[in-house]
Amino acid sequence: MSLYRQLNKCLIPCHEDAEFLPLSEISARVTEDNIKSEVPIRKRCFSNRSLPRTILKQARKIFSILVLIQEAQAIVDLVCRDNITDEDLPLTRQSMSGDDQNVLISAKTGKAFPSFSLWPREARVRDFLNFQWLVQAPVLNALGQHISLDTKCPLPLIDCVMKCKSGPNSVLHKCKIHGAHQSIFKNDPEPYVALKEVNNDEAFEKEKTNLELIQSLKHEHLIKLIATCQKGSICYFIFPWADGGDLRDFWKANDTIPRSQELVVWSLRQILGIVSAIKALHGKNTRHGDIKPQNILHFLKAHDDAAMDSRRRLILADVGVSKIHREITSMRQDPTNCQQSTVTYEAPEAQSDQREGKPRGRRYDMWSLGCMFLEFTVWLVFDYSTVRSFRKSRRTRDDPKDAFGSFFVQTSDNLIQIHSAVIEAIGHLRGHPLCSGDTALVDLIQLIQHHLLQVDVRARTEAPELLKRLESIIHRAEQDGNYVYPRFVDNNG
């Protein structure tokens, strides 16, 4: 099979209905033997072996482009006379009119390559300029990198199987990074990623700034940003794909597993990790402002060796990141009402602060944590059906606020108090052997009830103190199995 046919067969469809030639295929197909078969000896300015070696060393991409436009022999003049290399790509015209329009120059350095002006057919020069983008797909090699690309340059994202809109300015995708174009994920050569496409510069810069702050914390329970990318007026965020969905998906998928000491300890460690992440955010004078199960992503396997363990982990995501997973997943499942879930975990002071133009404070996040951790405990002790029943019990027709399943109610005389269903749920928990006596979950419920779910903002514990208390629970749990899981408890719940 000719090299032309080989390279054509290796072109891979990718994001935006484009194509690219993977680096791995260029390395595999552009060999010394294939070069010799494409370039006759009489055309070589080097010795029989030195030209192929020069191409292999510095011009494999250039040669691939020339083969694809059926001008392979042009490599001789480009290498011998112009000393062209792959590092010179991409090329552009020196002038858009006149005698110089077929002289191509490097867009990076301005270095000129006059050999193109000697080509008898101008159309082939145009072909080179178009086909060069097939070999220009970038390599993602460091978390958080920013890539600026020409509008014609493809992203090495394949198998983009899902696509949906997310508001007026963004589109969401689930894709894979081609294995030859990433070196970040050692344990997964072609990892799935979440791709958010934004067509509003102001929205992009605002979210990018927020995510850069999160990345600077380097916290193992905060979402990682793989890369940001700008192609003309379109901007992209690329995140690891949470293969386990969000926290609610975790509850559903693991609903029938035995409630064991191992599960309780793992859950407590994840709760500790989330609180530690919130402490880190608050330490940077940043609030999350929308903590809920849908914004906790569940990663089943390691992606970043330094940041992810070999088991599963719960990761606190930025609002926009988790929405990618939620909206794409909703194409297969029942859609989640984002506004409804946000109101559910909203702190009592939310509406008054909004009316008065106050920003959400650190203790707002602590209320939301209390709501989510209480549901987590209900699932851990009982099951997801009980979590749903608990949510339903907080909804009434009398108060519009209750329709969202809030954890508090407003009385007829405008007093705010903890919802009776919340108090009842805590009572049911305390009646279970896992949550009675001297156990880890008893201490967790104490924290939730007396330090987080407090209507008075000033009575809520802030993240540093909560973290210390949770660390004490974890430390004891690691020393005393009976504190975690009393021996007389039936592990089937």
C-alpha positions as CSV (number, residue, x, y, z in Angstrom):
1,M,0.0,0.0,0.0
2,S,1.3,3.4,-0.9
3,L,2.2,5.9,1.8
4,Y,-0.5,8.2,0.5
5,R,-3.1,5.5,1.1
6,Q,-1.7,4.6,4.5
7,L,-1.8,8.2,5.7
8,N,-5.3,8.8,4.3
9,K,-6.5,5.7,6.1
10,C,-5.0,7.0,9.4
11,L,-6.9,10.3,9.4
12,I,-9.2,10.3,12.4
13,P,-12.5,12.2,12.7
14,C,-12.5,14.5,15.7
15,H,-14.3,17.4,17.4
16,E,-16.2,19.9,15.2
17,D,-16.4,17.4,12.3
18,A,-12.7,17.9,11.6
19,E,-9.9,15.4,11.0
20,F,-6.4,15.0,12.2
21,L,-3.4,12.7,11.7
22,P,-2.2,11.4,15.1
23,L,1.4,11.7,16.0
24,S,1.6,8.0,16.6
25,E,0.6,7.3,13.0
26,I,3.1,9.8,11.6
27,S,5.9,8.1,13.5
28,A,4.7,4.6,12.4
29,R,4.2,5.4,8.7
30,V,6.9,7.9,7.9
31,T,9.8,5.5,8.0
32,E,13.2,5.4,6.2
33,D,11.9,2.8,3.7
34,N,8.7,4.7,2.9
35,I,10.7,7.9,2.4
36,K,13.0,6.2,-0.1
37,S,10.1,4.8,-2.0
38,E,8.5,8.3,-2.3
39,V,11.7,10.3,-3.2
40,P,13.8,8.9,-6.1
41,I,17.6,8.8,-5.6
42,R,18.2,11.2,-8.5
43,K,16.2,13.8,-6.6
44,R,18.2,13.7,-3.4
45,C,20.7,16.3,-2.6
46,F,22.0,14.2,0.3
47,S,23.6,10.8,0.3
48,N,21.3,7.8,-0.1
49,R,20.7,7.6,3.6
50,S,21.1,11.1,5.0
51,L,18.0,12.7,3.5
52,P,15.6,10.1,5.0
53,R,17.4,10.5,8.3
54,T,17.1,14.3,8.1
55,I,13.3,14.0,7.4
56,L,12.9,11.5,10.3
57,K,14.7,13.8,12.6
58,Q,13.1,17.2,11.7
59,A,10.5,17.1,9.0
60,R,8.1,14.1,9.5
61,K,5.1,16.3,9.6
62,I,6.2,18.4,6.6
63,F,6.7,15.2,4.6
64,S,3.3,13.8,5.6
65,I,1.6,16.9,4.3
66,L,3.5,16.7,1.0
67,V,2.5,13.1,0.6
68,L,-1.1,13.8,1.3
69,I,-1.2,16.6,-1.4
70,Q,0.8,14.3,-3.7
71,E,3.9,16.5,-3.8
72,A,6.3,14.2,-1.9
73,Q,9.3,15.1,-4.1
74,A,9.1,18.7,-3.1
75,I,10.6,17.7,0.3
76,V,14.1,17.8,-1.4
77,D,14.1,21.5,-2.2
78,L,12.3,22.4,1.1
79,V,14.9,20.5,3.1
80,C,18.0,21.2,1.0
81,R,17.4,24.8,0.0
82,D,15.0,26.2,2.7
83,N,16.0,24.0,5.7
84,I,12.4,23.6,6.6
85,T,11.5,21.7,9.8
86,D,8.3,20.7,11.7
87,E,9.0,23.5,14.2
88,D,8.3,26.1,11.4
89,L,4.7,25.0,11.2
90,P,2.2,26.4,10.7
91,L,3.0,28.3,7.5
92,T,1.2,31.3,6.0
93,R,1.5,33.4,2.8
94,Q,4.1,36.1,2.8
95,S,1.7,38.3,0.9
96,M,-1.9,37.9,-0.2
97,S,-1.2,39.3,-3.7
98,G,1.6,39.9,-6.2
99,D,4.7,37.7,-6.8
100,D,5.2,36.9,-3.1
101,Q,1.8,35.3,-2.5
102,N,3.2,31.8,-3.2
103,V,6.2,32.4,-0.9
104,L,5.3,30.8,2.4
105,I,6.6,31.9,5.7
106,S,6.5,30.5,9.3
107,A,3.7,32.1,11.2
108,K,5.9,31.7,14.3
109,T,9.2,33.2,13.2
110,G,8.6,34.8,9.8
111,K,11.3,32.6,8.2
112,A,10.6,32.4,4.4
113,F,10.5,29.3,2.2
114,P,10.8,30.5,-1.4
115,S,10.8,26.9,-2.8
116,F,7.0,27.0,-2.7
117,S,7.0,29.9,-5.2
118,L,8.6,27.5,-7.8
119,W,5.7,25.1,-7.7
120,P,4.0,25.0,-11.1
121,R,0.5,24.8,-9.7
122,E,-0.7,27.4,-7.2
123,A,-3.5,25.1,-6.2
124,R,-0.9,22.8,-4.6
125,V,0.3,25.7,-2.4
126,R,-3.2,26.3,-1.3
127,D,-3.6,22.6,-0.6
128,F,-0.4,22.7,1.6
129,L,-1.8,25.5,3.7
130,N,-5.1,23.6,4.2
131,F,-3.6,20.2,4.8
132,Q,-1.0,21.4,7.2
133,W,-3.7,21.5,10.0
134,L,-4.1,17.7,9.8
135,V,-0.7,17.4,11.6
136,Q,-1.1,20.3,14.0
137,A,-3.3,18.9,16.7
138,P,-1.8,19.8,20.1
139,V,-0.5,17.5,22.8
140,L,-1.9,18.0,26.3
141,N,1.0,17.4,28.6
142,A,0.4,19.4,31.8
143,L,-2.7,20.1,33.9
144,G,-4.0,23.6,33.6
145,Q,-2.2,24.6,30.4
146,H,-3.7,27.2,28.1
147,I,-3.6,26.6,24.4
148,S,-4.1,29.2,21.7
149,L,-5.0,27.7,18.3
150,D,-5.8,28.8,14.8
151,T,-9.5,28.4,14.0
152,K,-8.5,25.6,11.5
153,C,-6.4,23.6,14.0
154,P,-8.2,20.5,15.2
155,L,-8.4,19.4,18.8
156,P,-7.3,15.7,19.3
157,L,-10.7,14.9,20.9
158,I,-12.4,11.7,19.5
159,D,-15.6,9.8,20.0
160,C,-17.5,12.9,20.9
161,V,-20.7,10.9,21.5
162,M,-22.8,13.5,23.3
163,K,-23.7,17.1,22.8
164,C,-26.1,19.5,24.5
165,K,-26.6,23.2,25.1
166,S,-26.0,24.7,28.5
167,G,-27.5,28.2,28.5
168,P,-27.1,30.7,25.7
169,N,-23.3,30.8,25.6
170,S,-22.0,27.2,25.9
171,V,-22.2,23.7,24.5
172,L,-21.2,20.5,26.4
173,H,-19.5,17.4,25.1
174,K,-18.2,14.1,26.3
175,C,-15.0,13.1,24.4
176,K,-11.8,11.1,24.5
177,I,-8.3,12.5,24.2
178,H,-6.4,10.5,21.6
179,G,-3.6,8.6,23.4
180,A,-0.8,10.0,21.2
181,H,-1.8,13.6,22.2
182,Q,-1.8,13.4,26.0
183,S,0.8,12.5,28.6
184,I,-1.1,13.5,31.7
185,F,-3.1,10.4,32.5
186,K,-0.6,7.5,32.9
187,N,-3.2,4.9,33.9
188,D,-5.7,5.7,31.1
189,P,-4.2,6.2,27.6
190,E,-7.4,7.6,26.1
191,P,-9.3,9.1,28.9
192,Y,-12.8,10.5,28.6
193,V,-13.0,14.2,29.3
194,A,-15.8,16.8,29.8
195,L,-15.5,19.6,27.2
196,K,-17.3,22.9,27.8
197,E,-17.4,25.1,24.7
198,V,-18.0,28.8,25.4
199,N,-18.7,31.5,22.8
200,N,-18.6,34.5,25.2
201,D,-15.2,35.9,26.0
202,E,-16.3,37.6,29.2
203,A,-17.9,34.4,30.6
204,F,-14.8,32.4,29.6
205,E,-12.4,34.8,31.4
206,K,-14.5,34.9,34.5
207,E,-14.7,31.1,34.8
208,K,-11.0,30.7,33.8
209,T,-10.0,33.0,36.6
210,N,-12.1,31.1,39.1
211,L,-10.7,27.8,37.9
212,E,-7.1,29.0,38.0
213,L,-7.6,29.9,41.6
214,I,-9.0,26.4,42.3
215,Q,-6.0,24.8,40.5
216,S,-3.5,26.8,42.6
217,L,-4.8,25.1,45.7
218,K,-3.8,21.7,44.3
219,H,-6.4,19.9,46.5
220,E,-7.1,16.3,45.9
221,H,-10.9,16.8,46.5
222,L,-11.2,19.8,44.1
223,I,-11.8,19.3,40.4
224,K,-8.8,19.3,38.1
225,L,-8.6,21.5,35.0
226,I,-6.9,19.7,32.2
227,A,-6.6,22.6,29.9
228,T,-8.2,25.8,28.5
229,C,-8.1,26.5,24.8
230,Q,-9.0,29.4,22.6
231,K,-9.8,29.1,18.8
232,G,-10.8,32.4,17.5
233,S,-14.0,33.4,19.2
234,I,-14.6,30.0,20.7
235,C,-13.1,29.0,24.0
236,Y,-13.0,25.6,25.7
237,F,-12.5,24.1,29.1
238,I,-11.4,20.5,29.3
239,F,-11.9,18.5,32.6
240,P,-11.5,14.9,33.6
241,W,-14.7,12.9,33.1
242,A,-16.3,11.7,36.3
243,D,-17.0,8.1,35.3
244,G,-19.1,7.5,38.4
245,G,-21.4,10.5,37.9
246,D,-22.3,12.7,40.8
247,L,-23.0,11.9,44.5
248,R,-26.6,11.0,43.8
249,D,-25.5,8.6,41.1
250,F,-23.1,7.1,43.6
251,W,-25.9,6.6,46.1
252,K,-28.1,4.9,43.5
253,A,-25.4,2.7,42.1
254,N,-24.2,1.5,45.5
255,D,-27.6,1.3,47.2
256,T,-27.6,-2.5,47.7
257,I,-24.0,-3.0,48.9
258,P,-23.7,-4.1,52.5
259,R,-23.3,-1.3,55.0
260,S,-19.9,-2.3,56.3
261,Q,-17.2,-0.8,58.5
262,E,-15.1,-0.2,55.3
263,L,-18.0,1.8,53.7
264,V,-18.6,3.9,56.8
265,V,-14.9,4.8,57.1
266,W,-14.6,5.6,53.4
267,S,-17.6,7.8,53.6
268,L,-16.3,9.7,56.6
269,R,-13.0,10.2,54.8
270,Q,-14.8,11.6,51.7
271,I,-16.8,14.0,54.0
272,L,-13.5,15.0,55.6
273,G,-12.0,15.6,52.1
274,I,-14.9,17.8,51.0
275,V,-14.7,19.9,54.2
276,S,-10.9,20.2,53.7
277,A,-11.6,21.4,50.1
278,I,-14.1,24.0,51.4
279,K,-11.5,25.2,54.0
280,A,-9.0,25.7,51.2
281,L,-11.5,27.7,49.2
282,H,-12.5,29.8,52.2
283,G,-8.8,30.4,52.9
284,K,-8.5,32.1,49.5
285,N,-11.5,34.3,50.3
286,T,-13.6,32.3,47.9
287,R,-17.1,30.8,48.5
288,H,-18.5,27.9,46.5
289,G,-22.1,29.1,46.9
290,D,-23.8,26.0,45.4
291,I,-22.9,22.9,47.4
292,K,-25.2,20.0,46.7
293,P,-24.9,16.3,45.7
294,Q,-25.0,17.2,42.0
295,N,-21.8,19.3,42.5
296,I,-19.9,16.4,44.0
297,L,-18.4,14.2,41.3
298,H,-17.5,10.6,41.8
299,F,-14.3,9.3,40.2
300,L,-14.0,5.6,40.0
301,K,-10.4,5.2,39.0
302,A,-7.1,7.1,39.0
303,H,-6.3,9.6,36.3
304,D,-3.7,11.8,37.8
305,D,-1.2,9.6,39.7
306,A,-0.3,12.4,42.1
307,A,-3.9,13.5,42.9
308,M,-6.1,10.4,42.6
309,D,-5.9,7.2,44.5
310,S,-6.4,3.8,42.9
311,R,-10.0,3.6,44.3
312,R,-12.9,5.9,44.1
313,R,-13.0,9.5,45.3
314,L,-15.5,12.3,45.7
315,I,-14.5,15.6,44.1
316,L,-16.0,19.0,44.7
317,A,-16.7,20.6,41.3
318,D,-17.3,24.1,40.3
319,V,-20.8,24.8,39.3
320,G,-20.1,24.9,35.6
321,V,-18.1,21.7,35.6
322,S,-20.7,19.5,37.4
323,K,-23.4,20.9,35.1
324,I,-21.5,19.3,32.1
325,H,-21.9,15.8,33.7
326,R,-25.5,16.5,34.8
327,E,-26.8,17.8,31.5
328,I,-25.1,15.1,29.4
329,T,-26.2,12.4,31.8
330,S,-29.8,13.8,31.5
331,M,-29.8,12.7,27.9
332,R,-30.0,9.1,29.2
333,Q,-31.8,9.6,32.5
334,D,-34.4,11.9,34.0
335,P,-33.2,15.5,33.8
336,T,-32.3,17.2,37.0
337,N,-33.8,20.6,37.8
338,C,-30.8,22.7,38.6
339,Q,-32.8,25.6,40.1
340,Q,-34.8,23.3,42.3
341,S,-31.7,21.5,43.7
342,T,-30.0,24.8,44.3
343,V,-32.9,26.1,46.4
344,T,-33.1,22.8,48.3
345,Y,-29.6,23.3,49.9
346,E,-29.9,27.1,50.1
347,A,-29.2,28.7,53.5
348,P,-32.0,30.5,55.3
349,E,-30.3,33.9,54.9
350,A,-30.0,33.5,51.1
351,Q,-33.1,35.5,50.0
352,S,-32.5,38.3,52.6
353,D,-28.9,38.6,51.6
354,Q,-29.9,38.8,47.9
355,R,-32.4,41.5,48.6
356,E,-29.8,43.5,50.5
357,G,-27.1,42.9,47.9
358,K,-24.9,41.0,50.3
359,P,-22.4,38.4,48.9
360,R,-22.7,34.8,50.2
361,G,-20.5,34.3,53.2
362,R,-18.4,31.4,54.3
363,R,-21.1,30.1,56.7
364,Y,-23.6,29.9,53.8
365,D,-21.5,27.0,52.5
366,M,-21.5,25.4,56.0
367,W,-25.3,25.2,56.0
368,S,-25.3,23.6,52.5
369,L,-22.7,21.1,53.8
370,G,-25.0,20.2,56.7
371,C,-27.9,19.5,54.3
372,M,-25.8,17.3,52.0
373,F,-24.0,15.4,54.9
374,L,-27.4,14.7,56.5
375,E,-28.7,13.1,53.3
376,F,-25.4,11.2,53.0
377,T,-25.9,9.8,56.5
378,V,-29.5,8.9,55.7
379,W,-28.2,7.0,52.7
380,L,-25.4,5.4,54.6
381,V,-27.7,4.1,57.4
382,F,-30.7,3.3,55.3
383,D,-30.8,3.6,51.4
384,Y,-31.5,5.9,48.6
385,S,-35.2,5.3,48.7
386,T,-35.1,6.8,52.2
387,V,-33.2,9.8,51.0
388,R,-35.9,10.4,48.4
389,S,-38.7,9.9,51.0
390,F,-36.8,12.4,53.3
391,R,-36.7,14.9,50.5
392,K,-40.4,14.4,49.7
393,S,-41.3,14.8,53.4
394,R,-39.8,18.3,53.3
395,R,-42.2,19.4,50.5
396,T,-45.6,20.8,51.2
397,R,-48.2,22.8,49.2
398,D,-48.6,25.4,52.0
399,D,-45.3,27.2,51.5
400,P,-43.8,27.7,48.1
401,K,-40.4,27.4,49.6
402,D,-41.2,23.9,50.9
403,A,-42.0,22.8,47.3
404,F,-38.2,22.6,46.8
405,G,-37.6,20.4,49.8
406,S,-35.7,23.0,51.8
407,F,-34.3,22.1,55.2
408,F,-36.0,25.0,57.0
409,V,-39.4,26.7,57.0
410,Q,-40.7,30.2,57.5
411,T,-43.6,30.4,60.0
412,S,-46.6,32.6,59.7
413,D,-44.9,35.3,61.8
414,N,-41.9,35.2,59.6
415,L,-39.7,33.2,61.9
416,I,-37.2,30.8,60.3
417,Q,-36.9,27.3,61.9
418,I,-35.5,23.9,61.1
419,H,-38.0,21.9,59.1
420,S,-39.9,19.3,61.2
421,A,-39.0,16.6,58.7
422,V,-35.3,17.3,59.3
423,I,-35.8,16.9,63.1
424,E,-37.8,13.7,62.5
425,A,-35.1,12.3,60.2
426,I,-32.4,12.9,62.8
427,G,-34.6,11.2,65.3
428,H,-35.0,8.1,63.0
429,L,-31.2,8.1,62.5
430,R,-30.6,8.1,66.3
431,G,-32.9,5.1,66.6
432,H,-30.6,3.0,64.4
433,P,-27.8,1.0,66.0
434,L,-25.2,2.7,63.9
435,C,-26.3,6.0,65.2
436,S,-26.9,5.3,68.9
437,G,-24.5,5.0,71.8
438,D,-20.9,5.9,71.2
439,T,-20.3,5.7,67.5
440,A,-18.7,7.7,64.7
441,L,-22.1,8.4,63.0
442,V,-23.5,9.7,66.3
443,D,-20.7,12.2,66.5
444,L,-21.2,13.1,62.8
445,I,-24.9,13.7,63.4
446,Q,-24.0,15.9,66.4
447,L,-21.8,18.0,64.1
448,I,-24.5,18.3,61.5
449,Q,-27.3,19.2,63.9
450,H,-25.5,21.5,66.3
451,H,-22.7,23.0,64.2
452,L,-24.0,23.2,60.6
453,L,-27.8,23.2,60.5
454,Q,-28.2,26.3,62.6
455,V,-30.6,29.0,61.5
456,D,-28.5,31.7,63.2
457,V,-25.5,32.2,60.9
458,R,-23.2,33.1,63.9
459,A,-23.9,29.7,65.5
460,R,-22.6,27.7,62.5
461,T,-19.1,26.3,62.8
462,E,-16.6,27.4,60.1
463,A,-14.6,25.0,58.0
464,P,-11.3,25.0,60.1
465,E,-13.1,24.0,63.3
466,L,-15.4,21.5,61.5
467,L,-12.3,19.9,59.9
468,K,-10.6,19.5,63.3
469,R,-13.7,17.8,64.7
470,L,-14.0,15.5,61.7
471,E,-10.3,14.6,62.0
472,S,-10.9,13.6,65.6
473,I,-13.7,11.3,64.5
474,I,-11.6,9.8,61.7
475,H,-8.6,9.3,64.0
476,R,-10.7,7.4,66.5
477,A,-12.4,5.4,63.8
478,E,-9.0,4.2,62.5
479,Q,-8.1,3.0,66.0
480,D,-11.4,1.5,67.1
481,G,-13.5,-0.6,64.7
482,N,-16.4,-0.9,67.2
483,Y,-16.7,2.9,67.2
484,V,-17.3,2.8,63.5
485,Y,-19.4,-0.3,63.3
486,P,-20.8,-1.9,66.5
487,R,-20.5,-5.6,66.4
488,F,-24.2,-6.2,67.0
489,V,-25.2,-4.3,63.8
490,D,-26.6,-6.4,60.9
491,N,-24.5,-5.4,58.0
492,N,-27.5,-5.5,55.7
493,G,-28.9,-2.5,57.4
